[in-house]
Amino acid sequence: MEEKGYLSYGETEIETIKKGLPAIREVLLGDNTHQKRRLLFALDWFMDSYYGQDIWLKPFREELVELLQVVILSAQEDEVASDALDLLESYEWPPFPILERQIDQVSERLKPFVLRLIHTE
């Protein structure tokens, strides 16, 4: 059952990210919505260069951007897709070829936001 209300992350999410892309992929493509959202929230801290934690992502940053695009397309929960979209919008620049090729798979609620993202110059 998904927890409602306050969303936070802790040592579990930090360690998952430090383990690398396979561990991140396992959570983000898994079945637990709350775990996905906690990990995406933690990724916000890691992707923001201001905090200096982006060094953990450098070896697989490009693959992480691809994974976030896949999450936007495949998430059954709009909240998870929206969280992934927020990360791309905040920390990355187009092109986003996976989203561009498969825009028809984006939920109707998020499609206007994805279209704005992929057409950012």
DSSP file (Angstrom, degrees, kcal/mol; ACC not computed):
  #  RESIDUE AA STRUCTURE BP1 BP2  ACC     N-H-->O    O-->H-N    N-H-->O    O-->H-N    TCO  KAPPA ALPHA  PHI   PSI    X-CA   Y-CA   Z-CA
    1    1 A M              0   0    0      0, 0.0     2,-0.2     0, 0.0    31,-0.0   0.000 360.0 360.0 360.0 134.3    0.0    0.0    0.0
    2    2 A E        -     0   0    0      1,-0.1     2,-0.3    32,-0.0    30,-0.0  -0.536 360.0-126.6 -76.7 136.3    1.3    3.4   -0.9
    3    3 A E        -     0   0    0     -2,-0.2     2,-0.3     2,-0.0    -1,-0.1  -0.606  23.9-146.0 -80.5 143.3    1.9    5.9    1.9
    4    4 A K        +     0   0    0     -2,-0.3     2,-0.4     3,-0.0    -1,-0.0  -0.709  54.3  21.2-105.9 159.0    0.3    9.3    1.5
    5    5 A G  S    S+     0   0    0     -2,-0.3    -2,-0.0     2,-0.0     0, 0.0  -0.702  98.1  39.9  98.0-138.8    1.5   12.6    2.6
    6    6 A Y        -     0   0    0     -2,-0.4     2,-0.5     1,-0.1    -3,-0.0  -0.222  63.7-155.5 -58.9 131.0    5.0   13.7    3.4
    7    7 A L        +     0   0    0     30,-0.0     2,-0.3    31,-0.0    -1,-0.1  -0.937  24.9 152.1-111.8 128.7    7.7   12.3    1.1
    8    8 A S        -     0   0    0     -2,-0.5     2,-0.3     0, 0.0    34,-0.1  -0.860  27.8-141.6-140.6 176.4   11.3   11.9    2.2
    9    9 A Y        +     0   0    0     -2,-0.3     2,-0.2    32,-0.1    30,-0.1  -0.933  18.1 178.3-138.1 165.4   14.3    9.8    1.6
   10   10 A G     >  -     0   0    0     -2,-0.3     4,-2.1     0, 0.0     3,-0.4  -0.625  52.3 -49.5-145.5-157.1   17.0    8.3    3.7
   11   11 A E  H  > S+     0   0    0      1,-0.2     4,-2.9     2,-0.2     5,-0.2   0.824 124.1  61.4 -58.9 -35.4   20.1    6.2    3.8
   12   12 A T  H  > S+     0   0    0      1,-0.2     4,-2.0     2,-0.2    -1,-0.2   0.935 108.8  41.8 -58.4 -47.5   18.4    3.4    1.8
   13   13 A E  H  > S+     0   0    0     -3,-0.4     4,-2.2     2,-0.2    -2,-0.2   0.894 113.9  52.2 -68.9 -39.9   17.9    5.7   -1.2
   14   14 A I  H  X S+     0   0    0     -4,-2.1     4,-2.3     1,-0.2    -2,-0.2   0.928 111.7  46.4 -61.7 -44.8   21.3    7.3   -0.9
   15   15 A E  H  X S+     0   0    0     -4,-2.9     4,-1.5     2,-0.2    -1,-0.2   0.873 108.9  55.7 -66.2 -36.7   23.0    3.9   -0.8
   16   16 A T  H  X S+     0   0    0     -4,-2.0     4,-0.7    -5,-0.2     3,-0.3   0.934 110.1  45.7 -59.3 -45.6   20.9    2.7   -3.8
   17   17 A I  H >< S+     0   0    0     -4,-2.2     3,-1.1     1,-0.2    -2,-0.2   0.910 110.3  53.0 -65.7 -42.1   22.2    5.6   -5.8
   18   18 A K  H 3< S+     0   0    0     -4,-2.3    -1,-0.2     1,-0.3    -2,-0.2   0.760 100.1  63.4 -66.2 -23.7   25.8    5.1   -4.7
   19   19 A K  H 3< S-     0   0    0     -4,-1.5    -1,-0.3    -3,-0.3    -2,-0.2   0.752 110.4-126.9 -71.1 -23.6   25.5    1.5   -5.9
   20   20 A G    <X  -     0   0    0     -3,-1.1     4,-1.9    -4,-0.7     3,-0.5  -0.531  38.7 -34.6 111.1-175.0   25.0    2.7   -9.4
   21   21 A L  H  > S+     0   0    0      1,-0.2     4,-3.3     2,-0.2     5,-0.3   0.838 123.9  57.5 -59.2 -42.2   22.6    2.4  -12.3
   22   22 A P  H  > S+     0   0    0      0, 0.0     4,-2.1     0, 0.0    -1,-0.2   0.916 110.8  44.9 -58.5 -40.8   21.6   -1.3  -11.9
   23   23 A A  H  > S+     0   0    0     -3,-0.5     4,-1.5     2,-0.2    -2,-0.2   0.896 114.8  48.0 -68.4 -39.9   20.3   -0.6   -8.4
   24   24 A I  H  X S+     0   0    0     -4,-1.9     4,-2.8    -8,-0.3     5,-0.2   0.933 111.5  50.6 -64.3 -46.1   18.5    2.6   -9.4
   25   25 A R  H  X S+     0   0    0     -4,-3.3     4,-2.3     1,-0.2    -2,-0.2   0.901 105.0  57.3 -58.8 -42.7   17.0    0.8  -12.4
   26   26 A E  H  < S+     0   0    0     -4,-2.1    -1,-0.2    -5,-0.3    -2,-0.2   0.896 113.5  39.1 -57.7 -41.8   15.7   -2.1  -10.2
   27   27 A V  H >< S+     0   0    0     -4,-1.5     3,-1.4    -3,-0.2     5,-0.2   0.948 116.2  49.0 -73.1 -49.3   13.8    0.4   -8.0
   28   28 A L  H 3< S+     0   0    0     -4,-2.8    -2,-0.2     1,-0.3    -1,-0.2   0.763 117.7  40.5 -68.3 -24.4   12.5    2.7  -10.7
   29   29 A L  T 3< S+     0   0    0     -4,-2.3    -1,-0.3    -5,-0.2    -2,-0.2   0.307 102.4  96.7-102.6   8.5   11.2   -0.2  -12.8
   30   30 A G  S <  S-     0   0    0     -3,-1.4    -3,-0.1    -5,-0.2    -4,-0.0   0.031  85.0-105.0 -83.4-165.2    9.9   -2.1   -9.9
   31   31 A D  S    S+     0   0    0      1,-0.1     2,-0.9     5,-0.0    -4,-0.1   0.541  85.2  96.9-103.3 -10.4    6.4   -2.3   -8.4
   32   32 A N     >  -     0   0    0     -5,-0.2     4,-2.2     1,-0.2     5,-0.2  -0.725  48.5-171.6 -93.2 104.9    6.7   -0.1   -5.3
   33   33 A T  H  > S+     0   0    0     -2,-0.9     4,-2.5     1,-0.2     5,-0.2   0.893  85.3  52.3 -60.6 -43.2    5.4    3.4   -6.0
   34   34 A H  H  > S+     0   0    0      1,-0.2     4,-2.3     2,-0.2    -1,-0.2   0.909 109.7  48.8 -63.7 -41.6    6.5    4.8   -2.7
   35   35 A Q  H  > S+     0   0    0      2,-0.2     4,-2.4     1,-0.2    -1,-0.2   0.905 110.9  51.5 -63.2 -40.9   10.1    3.5   -3.1
   36   36 A K  H  X S+     0   0    0     -4,-2.2     4,-2.6     1,-0.2    -2,-0.2   0.942 111.4  46.3 -59.8 -47.6   10.2    4.9   -6.7
   37   37 A R  H  X S+     0   0    0     -4,-2.5     4,-2.1     1,-0.2    -2,-0.2   0.880 111.8  51.0 -66.4 -37.9    9.1    8.4   -5.4
   38   38 A R  H  X S+     0   0    0     -4,-2.3     4,-2.1     2,-0.2    -1,-0.2   0.909 112.3  47.2 -63.6 -41.9   11.6    8.3   -2.5
   39   39 A L  H  X S+     0   0    0     -4,-2.4     4,-2.5     2,-0.2    -2,-0.2   0.911 111.1  50.2 -68.1 -41.9   14.4    7.4   -4.9
   40   40 A L  H  X S+     0   0    0     -4,-2.6     4,-1.1     2,-0.2    -1,-0.2   0.882 109.6  52.3 -62.5 -37.3   13.4   10.1   -7.4
   41   41 A F  H  X S+     0   0    0     -4,-2.1     4,-0.8     1,-0.2     3,-0.4   0.909 110.4  47.7 -63.9 -42.5   13.4   12.6   -4.6
   42   42 A A  H >X S+     0   0    0     -4,-2.1     4,-1.6     1,-0.2     3,-0.7   0.879 104.5  60.5 -65.4 -38.2   16.9   11.6   -3.5
   43   43 A L  H 3X S+     0   0    0     -4,-2.5     4,-2.8     1,-0.2     5,-0.2   0.803  93.4  66.3 -60.4 -28.0   18.0   11.8   -7.1
   44   44 A D  H 3X S+     0   0    0     -4,-1.1     4,-1.2    -3,-0.4    -1,-0.2   0.916 103.2  45.4 -58.5 -42.8   17.1   15.5   -7.0
   45   45 A W  H << S+     0   0    0     -4,-0.8     8,-0.4    -3,-0.7     6,-0.3   0.890 115.6  46.7 -67.1 -40.1   19.9   16.1   -4.5
   46   46 A F  H  < S+     0   0    0     -4,-1.6    11,-0.2     1,-0.2    -2,-0.2   0.836 111.9  49.3 -73.1 -32.9   22.4   14.0   -6.5
   47   47 A M  H  < S+     0   0    0     -4,-2.8     2,-0.7    -5,-0.2    -1,-0.2   0.740  90.0  89.2 -80.8 -22.2   21.6   15.6   -9.8
   48   48 A D    ><> -     0   0    0     -4,-1.2     3,-1.4    -5,-0.2     5,-0.6  -0.669  66.5-155.9 -79.8 111.9   21.8   19.2   -8.6
   49   49 A S  G > 5S+     0   0    0     -2,-0.7     3,-1.2     1,-0.3    -1,-0.2   0.711  83.7  78.3 -63.2 -20.2   25.5   20.2   -9.0
   50   50 A Y  G 3 5S+     0   0    0      1,-0.3    -1,-0.3     2,-0.1    -5,-0.1   0.864  94.5  47.8 -55.4 -38.1   25.1   22.8   -6.2
   51   51 A Y  G < 5S-     0   0    0     -3,-1.4    -1,-0.3    -6,-0.3    -2,-0.2   0.555 104.6-129.6 -85.2  -8.1   25.4   20.0   -3.6
   52   52 A G  T < 5S+     0   0    0     -3,-1.2     3,-0.5    -4,-0.4    -3,-0.1   0.611  78.9 111.8  73.3  11.8   28.4   18.4   -5.1
   53   53 A Q    > < +     0   0    0     -5,-0.6     3,-1.8    -8,-0.4     4,-0.3   0.512  47.4  91.0 -93.2  -5.5   26.9   14.9   -5.0
   54   54 A D  G >>  +     0   0    0     -6,-0.3     4,-1.2     1,-0.3     3,-1.1   0.640  66.3  81.5 -65.8 -12.7   26.6   14.7   -8.8
   55   55 A I  G 34 S+     0   0    0     -3,-0.5    -1,-0.3     1,-0.3     3,-0.2   0.822  85.0  59.8 -60.6 -29.3   30.1   13.1   -8.8
   56   56 A W  G <4 S+     0   0    0     -3,-1.8    -1,-0.3     1,-0.2    -2,-0.2   0.773 108.6  43.6 -68.0 -25.4   28.3    9.8   -8.0
   57   57 A L  T X> S+     0   0    0     -3,-1.1     3,-1.9    -4,-0.3     4,-0.6   0.645  86.1  92.2 -95.5 -17.0   26.3   10.0  -11.2
   58   58 A K  G >< S+     0   0    0     -4,-1.2     3,-0.8     1,-0.3     4,-0.3   0.839  81.0  57.1 -50.8 -42.0   29.0   11.1  -13.6
   59   59 A P  G 34 S+     0   0    0      0, 0.0    -1,-0.3     0, 0.0    -2,-0.1   0.754 127.4  16.9 -64.4 -20.5   29.9    7.5  -14.6
   60   60 A F  G <> S+     0   0    0     -3,-1.9     4,-2.3    -4,-0.1    -2,-0.2   0.088  83.1 123.1-138.8  26.3   26.4    6.8  -15.8
   61   61 A R  H <X S+     0   0    0     -3,-0.8     4,-2.2    -4,-0.6     5,-0.2   0.912  78.7  49.8 -58.9 -45.7   24.7   10.2  -16.1
   62   62 A E  H  > S+     0   0    0     -4,-0.3     4,-1.8     1,-0.2    -1,-0.2   0.909 112.3  47.5 -61.6 -42.9   23.7    9.6  -19.8
   63   63 A E  H  > S+     0   0    0      1,-0.2     4,-2.4     2,-0.2    -1,-0.2   0.843 109.2  54.9 -67.3 -33.4   22.2    6.2  -19.0
   64   64 A L  H  X S+     0   0    0     -4,-2.3     4,-2.6     2,-0.2    -2,-0.2   0.903 105.6  51.9 -65.4 -40.8   20.3    7.7  -16.1
   65   65 A V  H  X S+     0   0    0     -4,-2.2     4,-1.6     2,-0.2    -2,-0.2   0.900 110.6  48.8 -61.8 -40.5   18.8   10.3  -18.4
   66   66 A E  H  X S+     0   0    0     -4,-1.8     4,-2.1     2,-0.2    -2,-0.2   0.919 110.4  51.0 -63.5 -43.6   17.7    7.5  -20.7
   67   67 A L  H  X S+     0   0    0     -4,-2.4     4,-2.6     1,-0.2    -2,-0.2   0.903 106.9  53.4 -62.0 -41.8   16.2    5.6  -17.7
   68   68 A L  H  X S+     0   0    0     -4,-2.6     4,-2.1     1,-0.2    -1,-0.2   0.878 107.7  51.6 -62.1 -36.4   14.3    8.6  -16.6
   69   69 A Q  H  X S+     0   0    0     -4,-1.6     4,-1.8     2,-0.2    -1,-0.2   0.916 109.6  49.5 -64.2 -42.4   12.8    8.9  -20.0
   70   70 A V  H  X S+     0   0    0     -4,-2.1     4,-2.5     1,-0.2     5,-0.2   0.899 108.8  53.1 -62.6 -40.7   11.8    5.2  -19.8
   71   71 A V  H  X S+     0   0    0     -4,-2.6     4,-2.4     1,-0.2    -1,-0.2   0.913 106.4  52.6 -61.6 -42.6   10.2    5.8  -16.4
   72   72 A I  H  < S+     0   0    0     -4,-2.1    35,-0.4     1,-0.2    -1,-0.2   0.902 115.8  41.2 -59.4 -40.4    8.1    8.7  -17.8
   73   73 A L  H  < S+     0   0    0     -4,-1.8    -2,-0.2     1,-0.1    -1,-0.2   0.828 124.3  33.9 -76.3 -32.8    6.9    6.4  -20.6
   74   74 A S  H  < S+     0   0    0     -4,-2.5    -2,-0.2    -5,-0.1    -3,-0.2   0.629  82.1 115.3-105.3 -14.5    6.3    3.3  -18.5
   75   75 A A     <  -     0   0    0     -4,-2.4   -46,-0.1    -5,-0.2   -47,-0.0  -0.331  49.7-156.2 -63.0 133.7    5.2    4.4  -15.1
   76   76 A Q  S    S+     0   0    0      1,-0.1     2,-0.5    -2,-0.0    -1,-0.2   0.652  80.5  69.1 -78.9 -16.4    1.7    3.3  -14.2
   77   77 A E  S  > S-     0   0    0      1,-0.1     4,-2.0   -44,-0.0     3,-0.4  -0.907  71.7-150.7-109.0 124.4    1.5    6.2  -11.8
   78   78 A D  H  > S+     0   0    0     -2,-0.5     4,-2.8     1,-0.2     5,-0.2   0.824  97.5  61.6 -61.1 -30.4    1.4    9.8  -13.0
   79   79 A E  H  > S+     0   0    0      2,-0.2     4,-2.2     1,-0.2    -1,-0.2   0.910 105.7  45.3 -63.4 -41.5    3.2   10.9   -9.8
   80   80 A V  H  > S+     0   0    0     -3,-0.4     4,-2.2     2,-0.2    -2,-0.2   0.937 115.0  47.1 -66.5 -47.2    6.2    8.8  -10.6
   81   81 A A  H  X S+     0   0    0     -4,-2.0     4,-2.4     1,-0.2    -2,-0.2   0.899 112.3  50.9 -60.8 -40.7    6.3    9.9  -14.2
   82   82 A S  H  X S+     0   0    0     -4,-2.8     4,-2.4     2,-0.2    -1,-0.2   0.889 108.3  51.5 -65.5 -40.2    5.9   13.5  -13.1
   83   83 A D  H  X S+     0   0    0     -4,-2.2     4,-1.6     2,-0.2    -2,-0.2   0.918 111.8  46.9 -62.4 -43.3    8.8   13.2  -10.6
   84   84 A A  H  X S+     0   0    0     -4,-2.2     4,-1.9     1,-0.2    -2,-0.2   0.901 111.3  52.1 -64.9 -40.8   11.0   11.8  -13.3
   85   85 A L  H  X S+     0   0    0     -4,-2.4     4,-2.8     1,-0.2    -2,-0.2   0.900 105.4  55.3 -61.4 -41.8    9.9   14.6  -15.7
   86   86 A D  H  X S+     0   0    0     -4,-2.4     4,-2.2     1,-0.2    -1,-0.2   0.882 106.0  52.1 -59.5 -39.3   10.8   17.2  -13.0
   87   87 A L  H  X S+     0   0    0     -4,-1.6     4,-2.2     2,-0.2     5,-0.3   0.930 111.7  45.2 -64.1 -45.2   14.3   15.8  -12.8
   88   88 A L  H  X S+     0   0    0     -4,-1.9     4,-2.0     1,-0.2    -2,-0.2   0.929 114.5  48.7 -63.2 -43.9   14.9   16.1  -16.5
   89   89 A E  H  < S+     0   0    0     -4,-2.8    -1,-0.2     1,-0.2    -2,-0.2   0.857 116.7  42.5 -64.8 -35.5   13.4   19.5  -16.7
   90   90 A S  H  < S+     0   0    0     -4,-2.2    -1,-0.2    -5,-0.2    -2,-0.2   0.821 130.2  17.5 -81.2 -32.4   15.5   20.8  -13.8
   91   91 A Y  H  < S+     0   0    0     -4,-2.2     2,-0.3    -5,-0.2    -3,-0.2   0.468 111.1  59.5-126.7  -2.7   18.9   19.3  -14.6
   92   92 A E     <  -     0   0    0     -4,-2.0     0, 0.0    -5,-0.3     0, 0.0  -0.852  58.2-141.0-130.4 164.6   19.1   18.2  -18.2
   93   93 A W        -     0   0    0     -2,-0.3    25,-0.1     2,-0.1    28,-0.1  -0.914  37.4 -70.7-121.6 149.6   18.8   19.6  -21.7
   94   94 A P  S    S+     0   0    0      0, 0.0     2,-0.1     0, 0.0    24,-0.1  -0.224  80.0  90.2 -61.1 162.7   17.3   18.2  -24.9
   95   95 A P        +     0   0    0      0, 0.0    -2,-0.1     0, 0.0     3,-0.1   0.382  43.4 174.5 -83.9 156.2   17.4   16.2  -27.0
   96   96 A F     >  +     0   0    0     22,-0.2     4,-2.4    -2,-0.1     3,-0.3  -0.754   5.6 178.5-122.6  78.8   15.4   13.5  -25.3
   97   97 A P  H  > S+     0   0    0      0, 0.0     4,-2.4     0, 0.0     5,-0.2   0.790  74.4  55.5 -61.4 -32.7   15.3   11.0  -28.1
   98   98 A I  H  > S+     0   0    0      2,-0.2     4,-1.6     1,-0.2   -32,-0.0   0.942 112.5  42.9 -65.8 -45.3   13.3    8.3  -26.3
   99   99 A L  H  4 S+     0   0    0     -3,-0.3     4,-0.2     1,-0.2    -1,-0.2   0.898 113.5  52.8 -65.7 -39.8   10.5   10.7  -25.4
  100  100 A E  H >< S+     0   0    0     -4,-2.4     3,-0.7     1,-0.2    -2,-0.2   0.917 112.5  44.0 -62.0 -43.4   10.6   12.2  -28.9
  101  101 A R  H 3< S+     0   0    0     -4,-2.4    -1,-0.2     1,-0.2     3,-0.2   0.800 124.6  33.5 -71.9 -28.8   10.2    8.8  -30.5
  102  102 A Q  T >< S+     0   0    0     -4,-1.6     3,-2.5    -5,-0.2     4,-0.3  -0.039  70.4 131.4-121.8  31.4    7.5    7.5  -28.2
  103  103 A I  G X   +     0   0    0     -3,-0.7     3,-1.5     1,-0.3    -1,-0.1   0.788  68.0  67.9 -56.0 -29.2    5.5   10.6  -27.3
  104  104 A D  G 3  S+     0   0    0      1,-0.3    -1,-0.3    -3,-0.2    -2,-0.1   0.651  94.1  58.8 -67.1 -13.6    2.3    8.7  -28.0
  105  105 A Q  G <  S+     0   0    0     -3,-2.5    -1,-0.3    -6,-0.2     2,-0.2   0.505  81.7 104.7 -92.3  -5.4    3.0    6.5  -25.0
  106  106 A V  S <  S-     0   0    0     -3,-1.5   -33,-0.1    -4,-0.3     5,-0.1  -0.530  84.9-100.1 -75.9 140.8    3.1    9.5  -22.5
  107  107 A S    >>  -     0   0    0    -35,-0.4     4,-1.7    -2,-0.2     3,-0.5  -0.263  28.3-120.3 -58.7 147.1    0.0    9.9  -20.4
  108  108 A E  T 34 S+     0   0    0      1,-0.2    -1,-0.1     2,-0.2    -2,-0.1   0.839 112.3  57.0 -59.8 -33.9   -2.5   12.5  -21.7
  109  109 A R  T 34 S+     0   0    0      1,-0.2    -1,-0.2     2,-0.1     4,-0.2   0.868 116.0  34.7 -66.1 -35.8   -2.1   14.4  -18.4
  110  110 A L  T X> S+     0   0    0     -3,-0.5     4,-2.2     1,-0.2     3,-0.7   0.603  92.1  92.7 -94.8 -13.0    1.6   14.8  -18.8
  111  111 A K  H 3X S+     0   0    0     -4,-1.7     4,-2.9     1,-0.2     5,-0.2   0.871  83.1  52.7 -54.1 -44.6    1.9   15.1  -22.5
  112  112 A P  H 3> S+     0   0    0      0, 0.0     4,-1.8     0, 0.0    -1,-0.2   0.887 111.9  47.2 -60.0 -35.9    1.8   18.9  -22.6
  113  113 A F  H <> S+     0   0    0     -3,-0.7     4,-2.0    -4,-0.2    -2,-0.2   0.880 112.8  48.0 -72.2 -38.3    4.7   19.0  -20.2
  114  114 A V  H  X S+     0   0    0     -4,-2.2     4,-2.8     2,-0.2     5,-0.2   0.910 110.1  52.4 -67.9 -42.1    6.7   16.5  -22.1
  115  115 A L  H  X S+     0   0    0     -4,-2.9     4,-1.2    -5,-0.2    -2,-0.2   0.908 109.7  49.1 -60.2 -41.3    6.1   18.3  -25.3
  116  116 A R  H  < S+     0   0    0     -4,-1.8    -1,-0.2    -5,-0.2    -2,-0.2   0.911 112.1  49.9 -63.0 -41.2    7.3   21.5  -23.7
  117  117 A L  H >< S+     0   0    0     -4,-2.0     3,-1.3     1,-0.2    -2,-0.2   0.927 111.2  45.9 -64.1 -46.5   10.4   19.7  -22.4
  118  118 A I  H 3< S+     0   0    0     -4,-2.8    -1,-0.2     1,-0.3    -2,-0.2   0.678 113.3  50.8 -76.0 -14.1   11.4   18.1  -25.7
  119  119 A H  T 3< S+     0   0    0     -4,-1.2     2,-0.3    -5,-0.2    -1,-0.3   0.236  78.5 123.7-104.3  13.3   10.9   21.3  -27.6
  120  120 A T    <         0   0    0     -3,-1.3    -3,-0.0     1,-0.1    -4,-0.0  -0.585 360.0 360.0 -72.1 129.8   13.0   23.4  -25.3
  121  121 A E              0   0    0     -2,-0.3    -1,-0.1   -28,-0.1    -3,-0.0   0.449 360.0 360.0 -94.0 360.0   15.7   25.1  -27.3
